[in-house]
Amino acid sequence: MANTQELKQAFARKAAILQGDTERIAKQHAAGKQTARERVEKLLDQGSFVELDALVSKSQDYAGVITGYGTVADRPVYLFAQDYTVHGGAMGTQQAQKICKVLDLAQKTGSPVIALCDSAGVRIDEGAEAMNAYASVYARMARLSGVCPMIALILGPVAGGAAMIAQIADISIQAADVGRLMVYGPQVVSAVKGETVDAAKLGGAENMANQGGVSITVANENEALSTAAALLDLLPGSNLEEAPLIDTDDLNRTLSDADANDSEGLLAGFADGGIFQELYPSWGKELRIALARVGGRTAGLVVSNPAENDGELSPAASAKAARFVRFCDCYSIPVVSLINSKGVQVPGAKQQSWTMITLSQLLYAYAEATTAKVTIVTGNAIGQAYIAMGGKANADVTYAWPDAVISALTPEAAVQVLYEEELKNDKKPALESRADLEKKFADEVADAVTAATTGMIDDVIEPSESRKYVIAALEMLSSKRDSNPPKKHGNLPL
């Protein structure tokens, strides 16, 4: 049993940790950043935070991370916040042990995890021990993936091993003013590459957003924290729960201005209250992916963006949508797909493999997903775009708008193939012009009604009624029970 003197020392030690080093805190503020404790306080409901292992330390400094649990909008959440004022938030054995404990508790209790990342990397002075420390965190996160949602916030330099935490998490949010996400810092790049480059150029928000390095970019830390809270509201606590059902809009609302070429309007039109959270908006722009409530239920929206290269699937678009569909499937979030794509981008010689690999990832993700899947062909559904994005074989319900075109090739390409010899000799087959042939193919072979009569879609619906059809389908599919054959896991094309 601890004596009075030991208790006094422990309480004094804890008080010093809670207060922090005044000089280091001042430097953190001077850099435009909040402290780890300030971030925790702003994220969680007031007075709800319970810290774990506060006294764990190695030498005079504590472990350099704050861990514990609390509530966000009265829902439980676990978190860890790296403290840059202690050795630059670098990962060491003590920090890893604290993080692993939080991840284990999240798995046991079925609660989301928030990672507030602000770290220069690894504790170099700990050598191989520090490397093993990172490995232990990665292993826990990999095991937790698909069990409980994980959201990582980039709120400072997040370099080296720390950057992998943001990538393993389900969703990452970068604060543009202070967040820097990078494999190596400027010093290493300069030493190895001989290039002088600053952290903002290496891991700044614009660079990361354009490369698909982060899911969401926001202006500052406060916006990052509020975005994380809003995302938690859309997600279940674990894969054993359903996301909260909240009626926030008229279930019978019509889409009076539905336009197949307006991806922004379609996202807002289907989402309750026009509110949605888009992920990776600057990467793979041919597809847009977003979380939103549709009829009160959280849904994943995968929407073609014909304004970008006719919505043709690029490697980036396929890759980001594939991971999003798998994420939704992890937590039984239904996927609503709106197809208006002229197929797959024709790759150059050097992009052949990358195009095939990423397209197969998208095909695989839709085929493997057992969550509810509803698809509407709003415009073109050409070739692999129809198959990959939840066509008849990969969706529970498939609809089409009256003007939809569903075909292995575009009408222009189909006519070129079917009448190659006649066109080569500049003949007009059956006295029809090329334009007439293309229109005939679109109207008689590739139209929505023909697709419906052959069973390739379930019905042809009016665009304005689309939201009501989707809500009804999601209600009908809410009790869906499906599973893949018993196996350890599939071999996703990578």
QUIMO-V686330 format. One record per residue. N is the residue number from 1. SS is DSSP state (helix for helix, strand for strand, loop for the rest). PSI is psi in whole degrees, -180 to 180 (none if undefined). D_LAST is the distance of its C-alpha to the last C-alpha in Angstrom with 1 decimal. Layout:
# QUIMO-V686330
n->{N:N}
ss->{SS:SS}
psi->{PSI:PSI}
d_last->{D_LAST:D_LAST}
This chain:
# QUIMO-V686330
n->{1:2:3:4:5:6:7:8:9:10:11:12:13:14:15:16:17:18:19:20:21:22:23:24:25:26:27:28:29:30:31:32:33:34:35:36:37:38:39:40:41:42:43:44:45:46:47:48:49:50:51:52:53:54:55:56:57:58:59:60:61:62:63:64:65:66:67:68:69:70:71:72:73:74:75:76:77:78:79:80:81:82:83:84:85:86:87:88:89:90:91:92:93:94:95:96:97:98:99:100:101:102:103:104:105:106:107:108:109:110:111:112:113:114:115:116:117:118:119:120:121:122:123:124:125:126:127:128:129:130:131:132:133:134:135:136:137:138:139:140:141:142:143:144:145:146:147:148:149:150:151:152:153:154:155:156:157:158:159:160:161:162:163:164:165:166:167:168:169:170:171:172:173:174:175:176:177:178:179:180:181:182:183:184:185:186:187:188:189:190:191:192:193:194:195:196:197:198:199:200:201:202:203:204:205:206:207:208:209:210:211:212:213:214:215:216:217:218:219:220:221:222:223:224:225:226:227:228:229:230:231:232:233:234:235:236:237:238:239:240:241:242:243:244:245:246:247:248:249:250:251:252:253:254:255:256:257:258:259:260:261:262:263:264:265:266:267:268:269:270:271:272:273:274:275:276:277:278:279:280:281:282:283:284:285:286:287:288:289:290:291:292:293:294:295:296:297:298:299:300:301:302:303:304:305:306:307:308:309:310:311:312:313:314:315:316:317:318:319:320:321:322:323:324:325:326:327:328:329:330:331:332:333:334:335:336:337:338:339:340:341:342:343:344:345:346:347:348:349:350:351:352:353:354:355:356:357:358:359:360:361:362:363:364:365:366:367:368:369:370:371:372:373:374:375:376:377:378:379:380:381:382:383:384:385:386:387:388:389:390:391:392:393:394:395:396:397:398:399:400:401:402:403:404:405:406:407:408:409:410:411:412:413:414:415:416:417:418:419:420:421:422:423:424:425:426:427:428:429:430:431:432:433:434:435:436:437:438:439:440:441:442:443:444:445:446:447:448:449:450:451:452:453:454:455:456:457:458:459:460:461:462:463:464:465:466:467:468:469:470:471:472:473:474:475:476:477:478:479:480:481:482:483:484:485:486:487:488:489:490:491:492:493:494}
ss->{loop:loop:loop:helix:helix:helix:helix:helix:helix:helix:helix:helix:helix:helix:helix:helix:helix:helix:helix:loop:loop:helix:helix:helix:helix:helix:helix:helix:helix:helix:loop:loop:loop:loop:loop:helix:helix:helix:helix:helix:helix:helix:helix:loop:loop:loop:loop:loop:loop:strand:strand:strand:loop:loop:loop:loop:strand:strand:loop:loop:strand:strand:loop:loop:strand:strand:strand:strand:strand:strand:strand:strand:loop:loop:strand:strand:strand:strand:strand:strand:strand:strand:loop:loop:loop:loop:helix:helix:helix:loop:strand:loop:helix:helix:helix:helix:helix:helix:helix:helix:helix:helix:helix:helix:helix:helix:helix:helix:helix:loop:loop:strand:strand:strand:strand:strand:strand:strand:strand:loop:loop:strand:loop:helix:helix:helix:loop:helix:helix:helix:helix:helix:helix:helix:helix:helix:helix:helix:helix:helix:helix:helix:helix:helix:loop:loop:loop:loop:loop:strand:strand:strand:strand:strand:strand:strand:strand:strand:strand:loop:helix:helix:helix:helix:helix:helix:helix:helix:loop:loop:strand:strand:strand:strand:strand:loop:loop:loop:loop:strand:strand:strand:loop:loop:loop:helix:helix:helix:helix:helix:helix:helix:helix:loop:loop:loop:loop:loop:helix:helix:helix:helix:helix:loop:helix:helix:helix:helix:helix:helix:helix:loop:loop:loop:loop:strand:strand:strand:loop:loop:helix:helix:helix:helix:helix:helix:helix:helix:helix:helix:helix:helix:helix:helix:loop:loop:loop:loop:loop:loop:loop:loop:loop:loop:loop:loop:loop:loop:loop:loop:loop:loop:loop:loop:loop:loop:loop:loop:loop:loop:loop:loop:helix:helix:helix:helix:helix:helix:helix:helix:loop:helix:helix:helix:loop:strand:strand:strand:strand:loop:loop:loop:loop:loop:loop:loop:strand:strand:strand:strand:strand:strand:strand:strand:loop:loop:strand:strand:strand:strand:strand:strand:strand:strand:loop:loop:loop:loop:helix:helix:helix:loop:strand:loop:helix:helix:helix:helix:helix:helix:helix:helix:helix:helix:helix:helix:helix:helix:helix:helix:loop:loop:loop:strand:strand:strand:strand:strand:strand:strand:strand:loop:loop:strand:loop:loop:loop:loop:helix:helix:helix:helix:helix:helix:helix:helix:helix:helix:helix:helix:helix:helix:helix:helix:helix:helix:helix:helix:loop:loop:loop:loop:strand:strand:strand:strand:strand:strand:strand:strand:strand:strand:loop:helix:helix:helix:helix:helix:loop:loop:loop:helix:helix:helix:loop:loop:strand:strand:strand:strand:strand:loop:loop:loop:strand:strand:strand:loop:loop:loop:helix:helix:helix:helix:helix:helix:helix:helix:loop:helix:helix:helix:helix:helix:loop:loop:loop:loop:helix:helix:helix:loop:loop:helix:helix:helix:helix:helix:helix:helix:helix:helix:helix:helix:loop:loop:strand:helix:helix:helix:helix:helix:helix:loop:loop:loop:loop:loop:strand:strand:strand:loop:helix:helix:helix:helix:helix:helix:helix:helix:helix:helix:helix:helix:helix:helix:helix:helix:helix:loop:loop:loop:loop:loop:loop:loop:loop:loop:loop:loop:loop:loop:loop:loop}
psi->{133:139:174:-39:-42:-39:-42:-41:-41:-44:-38:-40:-45:-41:-40:-39:-43:-36:-37:172:118:-42:-43:-38:-40:-40:-39:-45:-38:-28:4:18:149:162:165:-42:-37:-38:-45:-44:-38:-32:-45:159:144:129:6:-13:130:115:145:143:42:-29:-4:127:162:114:-151:-29:147:-176:-10:19:142:127:154:-160:163:-157:149:115:43:11:135:145:144:154:160:138:112:136:104:-18:-8:104:37:25:15:145:128:-176:-41:-42:-43:-41:-41:-43:-44:-37:-42:-43:-39:-42:-38:-41:-40:-36:-11:55:148:162:134:127:118:98:129:83:139:-5:-120:150:96:-33:-14:-5:-135:-29:-41:-39:-41:-31:-46:-43:-37:-37:-45:-43:-42:-42:-39:-39:-34:-22:129:-6:-51:139:141:128:128:135:129:105:23:-161:127:95:157:-130:-33:-32:-29:-28:-42:-32:-35:-29:156:-42:137:142:124:128:116:-32:-31:-18:132:111:121:152:-47:150:172:-35:-43:-44:-41:-42:-39:-44:-16:21:138:115:144:167:-34:-38:-38:-55:21:167:-42:-45:-44:-41:-42:-23:-3:23:-24:152:-41:137:131:171:-42:-180:-45:-39:-34:-43:-43:-34:-41:-42:-40:-37:-42:-34:-23:-11:152:167:-31:180:-4:-1:168:151:149:137:117:119:114:4:164:121:-24:13:135:163:83:-29:29:126:120:-24:0:87:-36:-46:-36:-42:-48:-36:-42:-33:138:129:10:16:125:155:106:145:143:50:-24:5:133:53:-11:-21:146:134:142:152:137:166:135:109:31:-16:141:133:153:122:126:110:126:146:85:-13:-17:102:40:23:12:137:119:165:-42:-44:-44:-44:-45:-38:-36:-47:-35:-44:-41:-38:-48:-41:-35:-39:23:36:121:150:124:119:132:110:126:78:140:19:-144:138:138:112:155:179:-37:-10:4:-53:-45:-40:-45:-41:-49:-36:-40:-30:-42:-45:-46:-46:-46:-43:-38:-29:130:-1:168:136:121:130:139:124:107:-22:-113:138:82:130:-129:-20:-41:-43:-47:-34:34:43:-173:-45:-21:21:156:-39:133:124:170:148:157:-35:9:149:117:112:159:-31:160:155:-38:-46:-38:-43:-39:-39:-45:-32:37:-46:-45:-42:-36:-37:10:39:153:98:135:30:23:143:165:-42:-40:-40:-41:-42:-40:-43:-44:-38:-28:-21:-41:11:166:-39:-43:-41:-38:-40:-26:3:13:-17:161:-29:157:124:158:136:-40:-23:2:-44:-40:-39:-41:-45:-42:-41:-41:-37:-45:-37:1:-23:15:134:115:154:156:163:150:126:164:-53:163:171:83:130:125:none}
d_last->{55.5:55.1:58.4:59.4:58.6:55.1:54.4:55.8:53.6:50.5:51.5:52.2:48.9:47.1:49.2:48.3:44.6:44.9:47.0:44.7:45.8:47.8:47.1:43.4:43.2:45.2:42.8:39.9:41.9:42.9:39.2:39.0:37.2:38.2:38.4:36.1:39.0:39.8:36.2:36.4:39.8:38.7:35.6:37.3:40.4:43.5:44.6:41.7:39.9:40.4:39.3:38.2:38.9:40.7:42.8:40.0:40.4:40.3:43.3:44.9:41.8:40.0:36.3:35.3:33.6:35.2:33.9:35.3:35.3:37.2:37.0:35.8:37.9:39.1:35.7:34.7:32.0:31.1:30.4:30.4:31.6:31.4:34.8:34.7:38.5:37.8:36.3:34.1:32.3:30.6:29.0:31.1:31.7:34.0:31.7:28.8:31.2:32.3:28.9:27.7:30.9:30.2:26.7:28.3:31.0:28.7:27.0:30.4:32.0:29.2:29.4:27.1:26.5:27.2:26.3:28.7:27.2:29.5:28.9:29.3:26.8:28.0:31.5:32.0:35.3:33.7:31.7:29.3:30.4:28.9:25.5:25.6:26.7:23.5:21.5:23.7:23.0:19.2:19.6:21.9:19.7:16.7:19.3:20.8:17.8:18.5:22.0:23.6:22.6:22.1:23.2:23.3:25.9:25.9:29.7:30.2:28.6:25.3:24.2:22.3:21.4:22.8:20.2:17.5:19.7:19.4:15.6:15.4:18.1:17.7:19.7:21.0:24.3:25.6:29.4:29.9:33.2:32.2:28.5:26.7:23.0:22.0:20.3:23.7:27.1:29.4:31.3:28.3:27.2:30.8:31.3:28.2:28.0:31.6:30.9:32.9:30.9:31.5:29.3:29.7:28.2:25.3:24.3:26.6:25.9:25.8:23.4:20.9:21.4:20.8:17.5:16.2:17.0:19.2:19.6:23.4:25.9:29.6:32.7:33.7:33.5:35.7:33.6:30.5:32.3:33.6:30.3:28.9:31.9:31.4:27.8:29.1:31.6:28.9:26.9:28.0:28.7:26.3:24.5:27.9:29.5:29.5:29.6:33.2:34.9:37.1:39.2:39.3:40.0:41.9:40.0:41.8:41.2:40.6:38.6:41.6:39.8:36.5:35.1:31.9:31.4:31.9:28.7:30.5:33.3:31.2:29.4:32.8:34.4:32.3:32.1:35.1:37.4:35.1:33.2:29.4:26.9:24.3:21.0:19.5:22.4:22.2:18.5:17.3:20.9:20.7:19.8:21.6:20.6:23.3:24.8:28.4:31.1:32.0:35.2:35.0:31.6:28.5:26.0:22.8:23.5:21.1:23.4:23.2:24.8:26.7:28.4:25.2:24.7:26.0:23.1:20.9:17.2:15.7:12.1:13.2:14.9:12.2:9.8:12.9:14.2:11.3:11.5:15.3:15.6:14.0:16.3:19.2:18.6:18.7:22.2:23.4:23.7:24.3:22.3:24.5:23.1:25.4:24.4:26.0:23.8:24.6:21.2:18.3:19.2:20.2:18.1:19.8:19.2:17.0:14.7:14.2:10.8:9.5:11.4:10.3:6.5:7.6:10.5:8.9:7.3:11.0:12.5:10.9:12.0:15.4:15.9:15.1:17.2:20.8:22.3:24.8:23.6:26.1:25.6:28.2:28.1:30.2:30.1:28.0:25.3:24.5:22.2:18.5:19.5:21.7:19.4:16.3:18.5:20.4:22.7:25.2:22.9:20.5:23.3:26.4:28.6:28.3:31.0:31.9:34.3:37.2:36.1:32.5:31.2:28.9:28.1:25.8:27.1:29.1:32.9:33.3:30.7:31.9:35.5:34.4:33.0:35.7:38.6:37.3:40.5:42.9:41.2:41.2:44.9:45.4:46.8:46.7:45.9:48.3:49.8:46.9:45.4:41.7:41.6:43.4:40.9:37.9:39.7:40.7:37.1:36.0:39.0:39.2:35.8:33.1:35.0:34.4:37.5:36.4:33.0:34.9:37.3:34.5:32.7:29.7:30.6:32.9:35.4:36.3:37.2:38.9:36.8:39.2:38.7:34.9:34.8:37.3:35.3:32.1:34.1:35.8:32.6:31.1:34.4:34.4:30.8:31.4:32.3:29.3:28.3:25.3:22.9:20.2:21.3:21.9:18.9:17.4:14.1:11.7:8.6:6.1:3.8:0.0}
